[in-house]
């Protein structure tokens, strides 16, 4: 599909008021994207597991607009509290999306949202949040387009999500999504996420993710700022080439069940992401001392036990502990015995690979 395919379909009439709602998961990238071009398009392809328990619940109330003095009329509420500091990001999203969902100018919106995990701490709350909001908007459009197919709704949700937060386009489906054009993945493109088109080896089905909450506060540097710093990064071209190579390697790994290869590529990608942050201009560090202590503990445990557990990191301090379902009891014991002391308030979230956005 191309961009013009997402322009409005045959919209007859939309309701005067009502609400739609969505539950959308976060996702954790194995092959990371860091750097954008054009309108929210990635400089390199990425691949992610879709999660199950880390989700955003959004209810979008709409009513025909009475205040015609403003172009976009909306308010955002998180956990029942008005959050005007989130509204500039939503307005920017509406500006990018208006050609594809022009009816947003006709309504006043109340966006009520909540997360099952700490907001802004590096568990991709913008991904799940923008995916949930986009899914709500596509549901509203679908009320006036009787022949809108499920596939089209999913593609449009992913396309719109990307305009709000690049990684959000990978939260639409599961268990694994690809975003960004890659010669290694059939159907991959820069406009929306696609389901990993090959059969996952049994070793990677129902994979587990324990998220160790090292720092539950807001990140000091946003992902948007970090992406922009790749534009003049001295190592950018080498990083983009590495990502393409790692994507090709990961496609093979996931089909063959190569657990050693999975660990190597996943951890390399996580460390490279943070290396790009530490070598940008200006440079910054999102990892905390306890992040490094957890990584050391994981390496030591894996070396001594032989349990195939590895880590990855998003743009934050928290550590995602990835492992096969068969190892769940052993890894939970490791967490409780060896690393829970490094988690803020002893908190961690047990999650696993799941589906995608849906109506609650």
N, C-alpha and C positions, 0 to 999 in steps of 0.2 A: 504494500500500500504506500501511497505517496501523500504529501501534506494536504493536497486538495480533496482527498478522499474523506477528510475529517471535517470539511466544511458542513454547515447545517444540512440535514436531510429535509424531507418534505414535512415541515412543521405546520400543522393546521392551526391548532390553538392549544395553549397551555392553561392549566388551572389558575384561578385567581390567588389561591393560597393553599397551604398544606405543608407537608414535610416529607423528606426522604431521609434514609439513614443507611449507614454502612459500617462494617467492621473490617478494618484492613490491617494486615500484619506488617511488622518490620521485616527486614531481610538482612542477611549478613553476607557480604561479598567475600568470595574466595580469591578471585582475580579482581583487583581493585581498579576503579577509574579515578583519575585525579588530574583534572584539567579539562577545560571545555572550549568549544569553538562555536561560532554562529549563535543560534538561539537554543541554548541548553542542549547542545550536542556534545558527546564525549570525544576526547582526543584519542581514547583507546577503548577497546571492548572490555566488558566486565561480566562476571558470572557470579551468581549468588544462590544460597539456600534461602527459601522462604520460611519464616518462623511461624509458630503457632500461638504461643502464649503472650508474646510481646505485641500487643495490638493497640490500635487507636479506634475508639468508638466515636462516631460523628453523627449528629442529627442536624440536618439542614432545614430550618424553617424558612418558608418563603411566602411573600405576600406582594401583590402588585404595588409598585412603588408610588408613594405619595410625594416624596421629596425629590422633585425633578431638578433641583439645583446641584445635586452631586451626581457624578457619573456612575459611581459604584456605591451602593448603600448597603452596609453590612456592619455587624459587630461580631467579635469572636469571644467566646467564653470557654475557659479551661477549668474543668472541675467546678463549674457553677459560678466562677468569678470572671468578670469582664477583664479581658487582657488586651488593652489598646496597643501594647508594644508588639503584638503579633500581627496587627492589622496592615502595616506597610508591606509585609511579605505577601499577604493575601491580595492586597491591591496590585502589587506587581504581577502576581499570578493572573489576576483578572485581566490586566492590560494585555498580557501575552496571549491569553485564551479567548479574548472577546470575539475574534473573527470566527472561531469554531463553535462558540456557544453565545451568540449575541444576545440571547434572552436575559443574560445576567444584568443587563442595563435596565430591564423592565421591572426588576424585583428589588425589594428590600429583604435582606437575609439576616438571620440570626444563626450563627454557627456555634453549636454546642459540642464540645469535644472533651475527651478524657483518654488518658493512657493507662495501661496496666504496668508501666515502667517509668522510671524518672525521665522527665522531659529535658532535652538539651544536653544529655550527658554522654552522648556518643553511642546510643542504641538506635540511631536513625529514626527519631521521632518525626522528623520532617518527611521521611519516606512514607511511613504509615499514615501520617496526618494528611499529606497531600493526596495520597492514593485514596483515602477514605472520602475526602472532600470531592475529588474528581468523580469518584463512583456515584456520590450523591447527585452531582450535577448531570451526569449521563443518565441516571435514573429519571431525573426530572424531564430531560429532553425526550426520553423514550416514552413518556406518557402521551406524547403527541405524535409519535412515529410508531405505528402499530407493527410495521414490518422490520423493526430494528433487530437484527439477529444477536444472539448471545456473543458470538465471536466478534462482531463489530463493536458491541458494547465494551467488551474486554479490551480490544485494541484502542478504542477511543479513550477509555479510562486511562490506559497506560500512556497514550500520547499526551493527554492533558496533564497527567501526573508529572510527566517529564518537564513540563513548562514551569511547574512549581518547585520541583526538587528532582534532580536527575535520577537519583537512585529510587525514587518513588515508583518509577515505571516498572521496576522489578518486583513490586509487591502485589501485582494484580493476580498472578497465578502462582502455582507451585508444582512440584517441590523445588524446582530449580529454574532460574530465569537467566537469560542472556540479554545484554543491552550493548549495542555498538557493533558496527559492521566488522565481521571477522571472516576471513576465508576458511576458518576451521569449523564454522557453525552455519549450517544451511538455514537461510531465512533471517539471519541476524541483520540488524539495521540500526541506524542512529535515531530513528523517530519514535520507537516504542520497544518495550521489552517483548521477548519471545520465549516460549517454554523451551528448555533444553530438549532438542529434538531426537536425542539418542537414548537408548535404554541404559538406565543406571544399573551398575553392577549391584548385586544383592548387598555387598558390604556397605554401600552408601545409601541404601534405602532406610528410611526412618532414622536418619542420623540425629545425634543428640547435640545440644548446645547448652552448656551451663555458663551463664553470663555472670562474671565476678565483678561486683560493683565497687570498684576501687574509689571512684569519685562520682557522687550523684549530683554534683552542682553543674551550673551552666559552663560550657566551654569558653575559655578566654578568647579563642579565635574561631569564628564560624567557618563552616565548610565552604561557604561561598567565597569568603576571603581567601581561604587556602587554595581553592581551585584557580582563582585569578592569578595567584602568585606563580603558577606554572607557566604563564605566558612568556616570561623572560627568564625562566629557570635554566641554569647552565647545564643541567643534566636531563632536561625534558625529553629530548629526542631519544636518548638512550633508554629512558624509562618507558616511553611509548613502544619502542621496539621490544623491550623485555616483556611488556604486558601481552603483546601479540604472541610472542613465543610461549609464554606461560599459559595462555589460553589454548593454544594448540596442544601443549603437553597435558593440560588438565582434561581436555576432551578425551584423550586417550586413557588417562588415569581413571576417569569416572566410568568408562565402559569396561576396562580390564580389571578393575578392583585393585589397582596398585596402591596399597596403603602407604608404603614408604614414599612413593612419589607424591601422593596427596599431602603428606606431612611436609615434605620438602618445599613444594610449590606454595602451599598455603602460608607457611611461616615466612618464606621469602617475600611473598607479596605483602604481608602485614608489616614486616620490618622496612621494606622499600617505601611503602606509603609514608611511614614516619620519617624515614631518611629524607624524603623529598621536603617534608615540613622543616626539618632541621637544617636544610641547606638552601632554603629559599631566601629571598631578600625582600622584606625582613624575615628572619628565621624565627621559628617558634617551636615549642615542645609541648605536646599534649599528654604524653606519658607522665606518670607520677613515679616516685621511688618504689611504691608498692607494686606498680605495674611490672617493673623489672624484677622485683623479688618473686612475683608469681611466675614469670617466664622462666627464671632460674629453677624454681621448684618443679615446674612442668618438665623441663629438660632432664633434671635429676631423676624424677619419678619414672619417666619413660625409659631412661637408660637402665635403671635398676630393675624395673618391673617387666619391661617389654610390652606394656599396655600401649596400644596405638592411639594415644591421645595427643592432640596438638592444640596450638592456640592461633587465634587471629585477632586483629584489632581493627576497629573502625576509627574514625577521626575523633578519638577521645582516649581516656585513660583506662577504660574498662576492658577486661579480657574475656574473649569468647573461647570457651574450652570445648573443642569439637572431638567427637569420638563415636564409634559404632554403638548401637543400642545394647549389644551383648556385653559391653564393658560398663554398663551404667552403675551397677552396685560398687564395683571397684573404684570407679572415678569419683562417685559420691563420697566414698570413704576417704579418698585422697583429699578431696575438697575440705571435708570437715576436719581432717587431721592436720593437713599441711598448709592450706592457703586461706582458710576462712578468716584467720587473724589479720590478713592483709586487705580484707574487704571493709569498706566503710560501714560501721555498725554491724559487721558480720553478715551483710546482705548479699545474696546471690539469687539468680532466677534460673530455674530449670526449664528449658525449652527444648523443642525438637522440630524437625522439618515438617512443614505442613502445606496447606493449600494456598489460598489467596483471599482477595477481597470478596465480601459477601454481605447480603442483608442479614442483620442479627436475628 
